[in-house]
Amino acid sequence: MLEVRLDSDTDPYEQFVWGERYIDDLVIRDRDTDDNGSLDERFYPCQDANWHITALVDDSGTVQERFAYESYGASSVLNANFTPKTGGTDYAWQYRFTSRELDLETALYYFRARYYHDKLGCFLTRDPLKYIDGAHLYAAYFVPNSLDPLGLLYVCCRPMLDAAAAHVGRTLGDIVDQVIYHCQLRNTCVRGERPHRVGVDRSRHRKLDGSNCTCAEASIADIERCLRKNMHSNQPRGGPPKIGDNCQTGSIFRLAKCCLTSQWTPQFIAGDRRGNCIKWGYRWRSDKWLDNGGEWERVCIQWEFEEWWKVPSDRGVLPVLPKIDDTTHKGWPADTGAPGIAYPDYDNDPLTYRCQR
């Protein structure tokens, strides 16, 4: 929740409440319309597939105002019956295109790090992350069909109801309602996906993709190459997908191999986020209820991956991911086939990372 207070007032002028579906999931706005210290106006904003605010609904469920948009964000205010309204909004409503804040005085959208011009279709200042999205420092690559609220790298997760678990839930009176998530590493997330930030690890104890380069030595270009080599989300270890491989194991593999870090927590379907155990050992576990006072138990003493989720990250510059269409496989390298075609042998790839040269 966010409160807006004017000058030295102790009572709020506005209150905003956001939901959990998305970073800009605005749910409620309350406003004091007569400066008497009471929030007497409440609206529930309605949003479309790209999180544009399309209508304002009051407590009675009646639409009071609507908004229409051009391709790059220029908005028009409409009456409830979709006729044009002259004079702009009657309710000082500022959150509009992709649910970002419109400055009513300058007619510029505030996208946290910089301002966006909806007529020019670009930002007014350079991208602080530099060339993360392409060769243009001012372009708004997220319009007209994508979302990029922070301009960072994300693990994007969307819920997928597991059919078997859902069936069990129905037969047991909906006691079980198991939802699993489809998670992929991308530069932008779309509506219905929960974004988890990703950063670049600059520590010296981790190595890039099994090479002799530390993450401190790896360049952004090296990390991008690592991501391209390991790009198919369900193919985490090269070759055709194996039993147990899924989108989440693939995301773990890419984060761990390519010097990335995130606070994203994989679900049980991904197994251990440290990957596979490559060396086992035994330790004594005391238990007074056992005849010998305890027992030896098998434990993993060396995991496949370092603890990539505990590393402080450097978000000054982030890698750009290849554009991939999961259905048609567009964006795959020329030597990578769709299912049924041999995958490239990455282990024998003659190309090396720059930090190795």
Kinemage of the C-alpha trace (Angstrom):
@kinemage 1
@onewidth
@group {chain A} dominant
@subgroup {mainchain}
@vectorlist {calphas} color= white
{ca met a 1} P 0.000 0.000 0.000
{ca leu a 2} L 1.140 3.540 -0.782
{ca glu a 3} L -0.124 6.799 0.772
{ca val a 4} L 0.174 10.249 -0.759
{ca arg a 5} L 0.167 13.219 1.642
{ca leu a 6} L 0.263 16.867 0.573
{ca asp a 7} L 2.579 19.400 2.215
{ca ser a 8} L 2.384 18.996 6.003
{ca asp a 9} L -0.976 17.212 6.086
{ca thr a 10} L -1.213 14.290 8.491
{ca asp a 11} L -4.168 12.743 6.653
{ca pro a 12} L -3.588 10.997 3.310
{ca tyr a 13} L -4.762 12.583 0.077
{ca glu a 14} L -4.606 9.250 -1.780
{ca gln a 15} L -4.124 5.588 -0.913
{ca phe a 16} L -3.127 2.897 -3.425
{ca val a 17} L -3.234 -0.877 -2.985
{ca trp a 18} L -1.390 -3.267 -5.328
{ca gly a 19} L -2.030 -6.991 -5.776
{ca glu a 20} L 0.369 -9.934 -6.134
{ca arg a 21} L -0.236 -10.922 -9.762
{ca tyr a 22} L 2.249 -8.421 -11.194
{ca ile a 23} L 4.453 -5.545 -10.061
{ca asp a 24} L 1.937 -2.990 -11.432
{ca asp a 25} L -1.217 -4.855 -10.427
{ca leu a 26} L -3.111 -1.828 -9.106
{ca val a 27} L -6.240 -2.969 -7.261
{ca ile a 28} L -7.722 0.013 -5.360
{ca arg a 29} L -7.330 3.768 -5.193
{ca asp a 30} L -8.942 5.876 -2.471
{ca arg a 31} L -8.935 9.697 -2.631
{ca asp a 32} L -9.910 12.660 -0.460
{ca thr a 33} L -11.844 14.846 -2.900
{ca asp a 34} L -12.792 17.721 -0.568
{ca asp a 35} L -9.675 18.029 1.669
{ca asn a 36} L -11.570 17.196 4.846
{ca gly a 37} L -9.234 14.357 5.889
{ca ser a 38} L -11.628 11.600 4.796
{ca leu a 39} L -11.043 9.264 1.853
{ca asp a 40} L -14.462 9.589 0.283
{ca glu a 41} L -13.806 8.285 -3.264
{ca arg a 42} L -12.871 4.697 -4.131
{ca phe a 43} L -12.196 3.162 -7.550
{ca tyr a 44} L -11.287 -0.336 -8.699
{ca pro a 45} L -9.266 -0.156 -11.940
{ca cys a 46} L -9.870 -2.754 -14.671
{ca gln a 47} L -6.897 -3.888 -16.775
{ca asp a 48} L -6.469 -5.610 -20.128
{ca ala a 49} L -3.967 -8.260 -21.246
{ca asn a 50} L -1.068 -5.767 -21.233
{ca trp a 51} L -2.068 -4.228 -17.881
{ca his a 52} L -3.411 -1.031 -19.440
{ca ile a 53} L -6.038 0.572 -17.181
{ca thr a 54} L -9.216 0.409 -19.261
{ca ala a 55} L -11.968 1.420 -16.825
{ca leu a 56} L -12.666 2.763 -13.340
{ca val a 57} L -15.383 0.993 -11.343
{ca asp a 58} L -16.917 2.409 -8.156
{ca asp a 59} L -18.197 0.590 -5.049
{ca ser a 60} L -21.544 -0.141 -6.697
{ca gly a 61} L -19.869 -1.903 -9.633
{ca thr a 62} L -20.686 0.910 -12.045
{ca val a 63} L -18.136 2.041 -14.616
{ca gln a 64} L -17.515 5.775 -14.198
{ca glu a 65} L -14.733 6.361 -16.730
{ca arg a 66} L -12.908 4.474 -19.476
{ca phe a 67} L -9.555 4.812 -21.248
{ca ala a 68} L -8.519 3.977 -24.812
{ca tyr a 69} L -4.943 3.754 -26.100
{ca glu a 70} L -2.973 4.127 -29.275
{ca ser a 71} L -0.244 1.582 -30.060
{ca tyr a 72} L 2.492 3.392 -28.140
{ca gly a 73} L 0.530 4.564 -25.139
{ca ala a 74} L -1.220 7.840 -25.968
{ca ser a 75} L -4.491 7.657 -24.022
{ca ser a 76} L -7.983 9.065 -24.498
{ca val a 77} L -10.577 9.470 -21.742
{ca leu a 78} L -14.050 8.089 -22.482
{ca asn a 79} L -17.404 8.168 -20.763
{ca ala a 80} L -18.898 4.956 -19.420
{ca asn a 81} L -20.811 4.505 -22.718
{ca phe a 82} L -17.539 4.729 -24.711
{ca thr a 83} L -18.198 8.254 -26.045
{ca pro a 84} L -15.238 10.678 -25.974
{ca lys a 85} L -14.962 12.856 -22.884
{ca thr a 86} L -13.746 16.439 -23.199
{ca gly a 87} L -11.505 17.993 -20.576
{ca gly a 88} L -9.719 14.812 -19.530
{ca thr a 89} L -10.352 12.677 -16.462
{ca asp a 90} L -12.797 13.855 -13.799
{ca tyr a 91} L -11.037 11.840 -11.103
{ca ala a 92} L -7.371 12.899 -11.443
{ca trp a 93} L -6.545 9.370 -12.601
{ca gln a 94} L -2.850 9.003 -13.491
{ca tyr a 95} L -2.147 5.267 -13.872
{ca arg a 96} L -2.840 4.259 -17.461
{ca phe a 97} L -0.571 2.678 -20.119
{ca thr a 98} L 0.802 -0.666 -18.784
{ca ser a 99} L -0.431 0.663 -15.404
{ca arg a 100} L 2.388 3.174 -15.258
{ca glu a 101} L 1.965 6.691 -13.898
{ca leu a 102} L 1.123 9.514 -16.306
{ca asp a 103} L 2.306 12.981 -15.281
{ca leu a 104} L -0.779 15.057 -16.095
{ca glu a 105} L 1.274 18.262 -16.395
{ca thr a 106} L 3.989 17.051 -18.779
{ca ala a 107} L 2.001 14.167 -20.384
{ca leu a 108} L 5.009 11.862 -19.825
{ca tyr a 109} L 4.878 8.374 -18.338
{ca tyr a 110} L 7.122 7.596 -15.380
{ca phe a 111} L 8.774 4.167 -15.759
{ca arg a 112} L 10.778 4.289 -12.514
{ca ala a 113} L 14.213 4.777 -14.069
{ca arg a 114} L 13.202 7.317 -16.756
{ca tyr a 115} L 10.329 9.029 -18.555
{ca tyr a 116} L 8.541 7.712 -21.645
{ca his a 117} L 6.971 9.841 -24.419
{ca asp a 118} L 3.830 8.174 -25.753
{ca lys a 119} L 3.767 10.185 -29.004
{ca leu a 120} L 7.385 9.569 -29.956
{ca gly a 121} L 7.235 5.992 -28.714
{ca cys a 122} L 10.573 6.225 -26.929
{ca phe a 123} L 12.235 7.246 -23.683
{ca leu a 124} L 13.671 10.728 -23.172
{ca thr a 125} L 16.895 9.586 -21.532
{ca arg a 126} L 19.335 6.754 -22.166
{ca asp a 127} L 18.761 3.265 -20.855
{ca pro a 128} L 20.722 3.009 -17.561
{ca leu a 129} L 21.347 -0.660 -18.398
{ca lys a 130} L 22.819 0.378 -21.760
{ca tyr a 131} L 22.348 -2.079 -24.669
{ca ile a 132} L 20.453 -4.775 -22.805
{ca asp a 133} L 17.457 -4.854 -25.184
{ca gly a 134} L 19.114 -3.905 -28.470
{ca ala a 135} L 21.256 -1.357 -30.264
{ca his a 136} L 19.092 1.654 -29.341
{ca leu a 137} L 19.497 3.373 -25.962
{ca tyr a 138} L 16.196 5.268 -26.184
{ca ala a 139} L 13.857 2.713 -27.784
{ca ala a 140} L 10.957 1.258 -25.823
{ca tyr a 141} L 11.324 -2.352 -26.915
{ca phe a 142} L 8.400 -3.447 -24.754
{ca val a 143} L 5.760 -1.701 -26.861
{ca pro a 144} L 3.273 -2.447 -28.185
{ca asn a 145} L 2.865 -6.066 -27.024
{ca ser a 146} L 5.234 -6.816 -24.122
{ca leu a 147} L 5.973 -5.616 -20.591
{ca asp a 148} L 9.204 -4.306 -19.121
{ca pro a 149} L 8.443 -2.501 -15.838
{ca leu a 150} L 12.049 -2.424 -14.576
{ca gly a 151} L 14.232 -3.179 -17.608
{ca leu a 152} L 15.943 -6.110 -15.890
{ca leu a 153} L 16.343 -9.834 -16.401
{ca tyr a 154} L 13.724 -12.165 -14.895
{ca val a 155} L 12.689 -15.711 -14.206
{ca cys a 156} L 9.082 -15.494 -15.442
{ca cys a 157} L 6.664 -17.999 -13.856
{ca arg a 158} L 3.070 -18.671 -14.776
{ca pro a 159} L 0.772 -21.136 -12.971
{ca met a 160} L -0.194 -24.387 -14.683
{ca leu a 161} L -2.751 -26.610 -12.977
{ca asp a 162} L -1.360 -30.129 -12.801
{ca ala a 163} L -4.035 -32.362 -14.328
{ca ala a 164} L -3.403 -35.403 -12.164
{ca ala a 165} L -3.322 -33.436 -8.926
{ca ala a 166} L -6.418 -31.519 -9.955
{ca his a 167} L -8.226 -34.832 -10.556
{ca val a 168} L -7.229 -36.109 -7.123
{ca gly a 169} L -8.407 -32.806 -5.659
{ca arg a 170} L -11.850 -33.189 -7.222
{ca thr a 171} L -12.257 -36.785 -6.142
{ca leu a 172} L -11.339 -35.892 -2.548
{ca gly a 173} L -13.666 -32.956 -2.391
{ca asp a 174} L -11.047 -30.436 -3.578
{ca ile a 175} L -8.833 -31.157 -0.569
{ca val a 176} L -5.853 -31.139 -2.917
{ca asp a 177} L -5.429 -28.330 -5.407
{ca gln a 178} L -1.856 -28.640 -6.665
{ca val a 179} L -0.615 -25.847 -8.902
{ca ile a 180} L 2.757 -26.063 -10.610
{ca tyr a 181} L 4.548 -23.251 -12.401
{ca his a 182} L 6.136 -22.960 -15.815
{ca cys a 183} L 9.280 -20.847 -15.307
{ca gln a 184} L 11.637 -19.470 -17.953
{ca leu a 185} L 14.504 -16.987 -18.017
{ca arg a 186} L 13.570 -13.933 -20.123
{ca asn a 187} L 14.150 -10.190 -20.469
{ca thr a 188} L 10.429 -9.406 -20.187
{ca cys a 189} L 7.457 -11.117 -18.558
{ca val a 190} L 3.896 -10.991 -19.871
{ca arg a 191} L 0.584 -10.767 -18.102
{ca gly a 192} L -0.173 -13.711 -15.844
{ca glu a 193} L 3.508 -14.343 -15.123
{ca arg a 194} L 5.243 -13.568 -11.853
{ca pro a 195} L 8.648 -11.922 -12.403
{ca his a 196} L 11.657 -12.839 -10.239
{ca arg a 197} L 14.679 -10.563 -10.648
{ca val a 198} L 17.972 -11.933 -11.918
{ca gly a 199} L 21.400 -10.386 -11.427
{ca val a 200} L 24.973 -11.088 -12.539
{ca asp a 201} L 27.302 -12.776 -10.063
{ca arg a 202} L 30.763 -11.177 -9.918
{ca ser a 203} L 32.309 -13.534 -7.367
{ca arg a 204} L 35.565 -15.411 -7.957
{ca his a 205} L 34.577 -18.805 -6.567
{ca arg a 206} L 32.099 -19.613 -9.356
{ca lys a 207} L 33.160 -20.634 -12.868
{ca leu a 208} L 31.444 -19.811 -16.151
{ca asp a 209} L 29.931 -22.875 -17.833
{ca gly a 210} L 32.626 -25.276 -16.652
{ca ser a 211} L 35.434 -23.153 -18.137
{ca asn a 212} L 38.492 -21.843 -16.328
{ca cys a 213} L 36.948 -18.345 -16.254
{ca thr a 214} L 35.626 -17.044 -12.970
{ca cys a 215} L 32.410 -15.062 -12.929
{ca ala a 216} L 34.485 -12.008 -11.997
{ca glu a 217} L 36.382 -12.355 -15.299
{ca ala a 218} L 33.422 -13.184 -17.558
{ca ser a 219} L 32.144 -10.370 -19.765
{ca ile a 220} L 28.483 -9.759 -20.533
{ca ala a 221} L 29.164 -11.124 -24.028
{ca asp a 222} L 30.503 -14.333 -22.453
{ca ile a 223} L 27.383 -14.689 -20.321
{ca glu a 224} L 25.156 -14.114 -23.360
{ca arg a 225} L 27.026 -16.834 -25.231
{ca cys a 226} L 26.559 -19.196 -22.280
{ca leu a 227} L 22.814 -18.528 -22.355
{ca arg a 228} L 22.664 -19.180 -26.098
{ca lys a 229} L 24.509 -22.481 -25.673
{ca asn a 230} L 22.053 -23.580 -23.016
{ca met a 231} L 19.005 -21.873 -24.412
{ca his a 232} L 16.309 -24.571 -24.540
{ca ser a 233} L 14.521 -24.453 -21.189
{ca asn a 234} L 13.627 -28.168 -21.088
{ca gln a 235} L 17.069 -29.335 -22.218
{ca pro a 236} L 19.305 -28.398 -19.302
{ca arg a 237} L 22.261 -30.665 -19.985
{ca gly a 238} L 22.532 -30.838 -23.763
{ca gly a 239} L 21.037 -33.451 -26.025
{ca pro a 240} L 17.394 -34.543 -25.960
{ca pro a 241} L 15.456 -33.880 -22.732
{ca lys a 242} L 15.906 -36.552 -20.061
{ca ile a 243} L 13.470 -37.953 -17.516
{ca gly a 244} L 12.955 -35.350 -14.813
{ca asp a 245} L 14.041 -32.410 -16.965
{ca asn a 246} L 11.534 -29.568 -17.141
{ca cys a 247} L 11.346 -25.808 -17.493
{ca gln a 248} L 12.446 -25.240 -13.900
{ca thr a 249} L 15.470 -27.551 -14.054
{ca gly a 250} L 16.443 -25.743 -17.253
{ca ser a 251} L 16.186 -22.344 -15.573
{ca ile a 252} L 18.283 -23.564 -12.633
{ca phe a 253} L 20.886 -24.903 -15.062
{ca arg a 254} L 21.168 -21.591 -16.923
{ca leu a 255} L 21.362 -19.501 -13.763
{ca ala a 256} L 24.008 -21.764 -12.254
{ca lys a 257} L 26.109 -22.260 -15.398
{ca cys a 258} L 26.027 -18.670 -16.660
{ca cys a 259} L 27.119 -16.664 -13.590
{ca leu a 260} L 23.624 -15.466 -12.729
{ca thr a 261} L 21.907 -15.155 -9.363
{ca ser a 262} L 18.279 -14.822 -8.274
{ca gln a 263} L 16.047 -15.106 -5.214
{ca trp a 264} L 13.623 -17.255 -7.229
{ca thr a 265} L 12.747 -20.472 -5.376
{ca pro a 266} L 12.104 -23.469 -7.686
{ca gln a 267} L 9.265 -25.867 -6.877
{ca phe a 268} L 9.570 -29.542 -5.967
{ca ile a 269} L 9.341 -30.583 -9.633
{ca ala a 270} L 12.803 -29.091 -10.184
{ca gly a 271} L 14.449 -31.307 -7.570
{ca asp a 272} L 17.287 -29.705 -5.625
{ca arg a 273} L 18.313 -26.250 -6.856
{ca arg a 274} L 21.919 -27.292 -6.389
{ca gly a 275} L 21.456 -29.741 -9.262
{ca asn a 276} L 22.606 -33.369 -9.060
{ca cys a 277} L 24.788 -34.797 -6.329
{ca ile a 278} L 28.204 -35.714 -7.756
{ca lys a 279} L 29.813 -37.012 -4.541
{ca trp a 280} L 28.164 -38.845 -1.678
{ca gly a 281} L 29.323 -39.419 1.878
{ca tyr a 282} L 28.039 -40.632 5.242
{ca arg a 283} L 27.516 -38.992 8.613
{ca trp a 284} L 26.400 -40.245 12.001
{ca arg a 285} L 22.921 -39.223 13.105
{ca ser a 286} L 22.204 -39.663 16.819
{ca asp a 287} L 18.849 -41.156 17.730
{ca lys a 288} L 18.188 -42.455 21.249
{ca trp a 289} L 15.344 -44.639 20.025
{ca leu a 290} L 17.653 -46.791 17.904
{ca asp a 291} L 19.510 -49.784 19.369
{ca asn a 292} L 22.925 -48.336 18.610
{ca gly a 293} L 21.988 -44.819 19.667
{ca gly a 294} L 21.954 -43.648 16.068
{ca glu a 295} L 22.710 -44.597 12.487
{ca trp a 296} L 24.842 -43.693 9.496
{ca glu a 297} L 22.966 -41.749 6.871
{ca arg a 298} L 23.925 -41.014 3.273
{ca val a 299} L 24.434 -37.308 2.503
{ca cys a 300} L 25.666 -35.328 -0.457
{ca ile a 301} L 29.030 -33.693 0.140
{ca gln a 302} L 29.474 -32.155 -3.329
{ca trp a 303} L 26.710 -30.745 -5.477
{ca glu a 304} L 26.682 -29.981 -9.187
{ca phe a 305} L 26.162 -26.226 -8.699
{ca glu a 306} L 27.293 -23.573 -6.266
{ca glu a 307} L 24.622 -21.823 -4.204
{ca trp a 308} L 23.741 -19.333 -6.950
{ca trp a 309} L 20.729 -17.946 -5.001
{ca lys a 310} L 22.826 -16.582 -2.100
{ca val a 311} L 25.219 -14.444 -4.129
{ca pro a 312} L 24.920 -10.605 -4.131
{ca ser a 313} L 24.359 -9.486 -7.715
{ca asp a 314} L 25.606 -6.704 -9.951
{ca arg a 315} L 22.625 -5.278 -11.855
{ca gly a 316} L 24.538 -2.487 -13.593
{ca val a 317} L 24.564 -4.346 -16.927
{ca leu a 318} L 22.630 -7.511 -17.706
{ca pro a 319} L 22.812 -9.972 -20.619
{ca val a 320} L 20.337 -10.105 -23.488
{ca leu a 321} L 18.596 -13.408 -24.098
{ca pro a 322} L 17.937 -14.808 -27.576
{ca lys a 323} L 14.337 -14.419 -28.681
{ca ile a 324} L 12.671 -17.851 -28.554
{ca asp a 325} L 9.216 -18.994 -29.574
{ca asp a 326} L 8.501 -22.164 -27.584
{ca thr a 327} L 5.950 -23.357 -30.136
{ca thr a 328} L 7.779 -22.883 -33.425
{ca his a 329} L 11.331 -22.795 -32.012
{ca lys a 330} L 12.023 -19.559 -33.882
{ca gly a 331} L 15.183 -17.930 -32.632
{ca trp a 332} L 17.123 -21.142 -32.118
{ca pro a 333} L 20.660 -21.280 -33.536
{ca ala a 334} L 20.929 -22.655 -37.058
{ca asp a 335} L 22.540 -25.861 -35.785
{ca thr a 336} L 19.782 -26.537 -33.255
{ca gly a 337} L 16.869 -28.629 -34.448
{ca ala a 338} L 13.303 -28.903 -33.292
{ca pro a 339} L 12.320 -32.084 -31.410
{ca gly a 340} L 13.102 -35.138 -33.508
{ca ile a 341} L 16.229 -33.581 -35.026
{ca ala a 342} L 19.689 -34.110 -33.559
{ca tyr a 343} L 20.779 -31.499 -31.057
{ca pro a 344} L 24.218 -29.893 -31.389
{ca asp a 345} L 27.122 -31.386 -29.463
{ca tyr a 346} L 27.869 -28.503 -27.118
{ca asp a 347} L 30.653 -30.411 -25.374
{ca asn a 348} L 32.673 -30.360 -28.613
{ca asp a 349} L 31.855 -26.746 -29.479
{ca pro a 350} L 35.104 -25.256 -30.857
{ca leu a 351} L 34.192 -21.729 -29.847
{ca thr a 352} L 35.514 -20.447 -26.536
{ca tyr a 353} L 34.620 -17.620 -24.214
{ca arg a 354} L 36.539 -14.379 -24.546
{ca cys a 355} L 37.823 -14.645 -21.008
{ca gln a 356} L 39.611 -17.887 -22.007
{ca arg a 357} L 41.612 -16.249 -24.765
